[in-house]
């Protein structure tokens, strides 16, 4: 069993940043309004730190491969600190930057489970804190007049008022999921579910580098009852690498989403229909297997030989519904064609998830939160045959495969400790990890300490 690499100095620095940031925000007394008498801030400053310690119990494993989850049990940790600064350049024009530090490892260096168990874990990992710019983007909002709404001052959002009817252009470095497939109850692994196929649609291979970010441009048309969004984003130069492909419009990912808002029995709800299409330098599973069988070469080598510009597409259908002031439910269904390599996210071609979030008012703790969710993940027949022949995916690959759908259950309890720090205890049960019925099931336990100002 691997020992946990708890980065206590880094962890302590992270929460020192949060506490000092709160003191600054509350006590510095700087006038950041755009002009005298205005309630519109000219800038804002926020920060967060998230520490996750996670352990997997030993489980049944008659064999294992290069990308397998360690069957002997292990404990690992991840830690992030993010600063978020926003600047209002002119009316409707805003600039945001997020410098970030990351340290730690996912279980088995983020391998072994397609619906991976830590949403903060990056592919690979690092012993020492590594700094980078997570986001750097410009946002321009064009108001169409009429009714307005209040805008809360928060991460990457300057407070004030804006027209409900508006168009917004966003361009720069960010995450595709900042703009698409949002969900009130399952979208941020720093505050909601940990599992990749619960906080995001598992079959949505959204464009990203190894840290989860990319460059792109998006246009959002918003009305009171609906929103329509379009985006173009850079894909990696090949599957699962850091470098992005700057051959703009020859390759890249196109995303479109329609969001409908409604009230059911006086409670708000949303439906989302998302479609995506990627043009990327990707290999084909059937071609790779045919070449491997005819030459005797390793499928991990033949997949490289089949790479050229290919088109891949998929969809996400998402829903969220408030049932009361304390209870809400959500569901997602996602699918991709599954013929060519997954470029960025994880080894899932189709996924269905459902869950709920319950606040603790009924037991006298209104700020506590319980989350319960489940997901079923699958891969296409060409994909499973390629993995079974010894192929290594982004996260999975046991050397051989007795295929079955990956089934995941997760529950968490979030307990506020003191403003703004919370502690979350989490449990996940994964049946058929890596789609392999010969291995598992496995239980994963975690604790998350999160602070934000």
Secondary structure, 3 states (H helix, E strand, C coil): CECCCCCHHHHHHHHHHHHHHHHHHHHCCCCCECCCCCCCECEEEEEEEEEEEEEECCCCECCCCCCCCCCCCEEEEEEEEEEEEEEEEECCEEEEEEEEEEEEECHHHCCCCCCCCCCCCCCCEEEEEEEEEEEEEEEEEEECCCCEEEECCECCECCEEEECCEEEEEEEEECHHHCCCCCCCCCCCCCCCCCHHHHCCCCCCCCCCCCCCEEEEEEEEECCCEEEEEEEECCECCCCCCCECCCECCEEEEEEEEEEEEEECCEEEEEEEEEEEEEEEECEHHHHHHHHHHHCCCHHHHHHHCCEEEEEEEEEEEEEEECCCCEEEEEEEEEECCCECCCCCCCCCEEEEEEEEEEEHHHCEEEEEEEEEEEEEECCHHHHHHHHCCCCCCCCCCCCCCECCEEEEEEEEEEEEECCEEEEEEEEEEECHHHECCECCEEEEEEEEEEEC
